[in-house]
Amino acid sequence: MSEKSVKSKIKRSDAKQAHAGHGTEPASHGFYGSVTVGERGQIVIPKEAREAFNIQPGERLILVGHSKKGLMLAKADELREFAKKLLENVG
């Protein structure tokens, strides 16, 4: 099997896994594929991930890094709401 065929199979498998939720709603966890960093440091979030997390064009995301565990993206509005609820329960 050629490398191109293997990559194509992996992409199809990734898409199926991303849509493994209930009904037509995509799952909100899992592996969504890989991305390549462009010359200007930009990445494209795979369509399946954008759909699963309802990420819209122009929406602000927060990028958090850990030197040993990697990077995490979170929607700024949802992170703000989480922080607000957390602080309300602190006392």
N, C-alpha and C positions, 0 to 999 in steps of 0.2 A: 504494500500500500504506500502511495507517495506521501510526502510530507504535507502537500496541499490537501489531499484527501483526509488525512488525519486531522488537520486544523479545521477543515470544514465540518467533520463529524463532531469535534469538540465544541465548535460554535453552536451547532444544532442541539447538542446535549445541554450546553449552558442555557440556551433559551428555554428548553423544556423544563429544566430544573427551576429556572426563575419563575415560570408559570405553573409551578406545582401546588399553588394555593387552592382554595376552595372555589369551585365554579370557574368563572373567567377571571377572577381577581388574582393577580400575580402574588407569589409568596413574597414576604417582606424580609427574607433572610436567604443566605446562600451565596453561591459563587456566580458572579455575573460576567465572567470573562476577564480578559486582561486589557490594559491600555498601554499606549506608547506615548512617552513624553516628547512633544514636538520641540523644535528649535527654540521657541519662546517660552518653554516650560509648561505649555498647556497640555491638558489631557481632555479626552472626550469620554463622558460618562456613558456607558452602553445604554441603548434604548430600553432594554428590559429593566435595568436598574432605575432609570428615570421614571418609567411607568410604575414600577413597584412602589417607589417612594414619592410619587407624584411631584417630581422635581420639574419646575417650569422654567422656561428661558427667563433670564434676568433675576432669578431667585438667588438670594445670598446664602452661601454655605460657609460653615466654619471648618477650617482644617486644623486638626490637632495632631501633634507628633510626639512619639516616644522613641528615644534613641535605640531601644532594643526591640520594641514591639511594632513599630511602623507608624503609619498614618491612618487617620480616621476622618471622614467627612460627616458633618451633621447639618441639618437645616437650621439656620440661625433662629428663625421664629420658634421652632420646636425646642431648641436648646434654651432660649430665653424663657419659655413657659415652664420648662423643667426646673430651671434655676429659681424662678419665682416661687413655684410650689415648694421646692426644697427649703428655701429661706423662710417661707411662711411657717413651716413645721419645726424650725430650729428654736423658736421661742421668743 
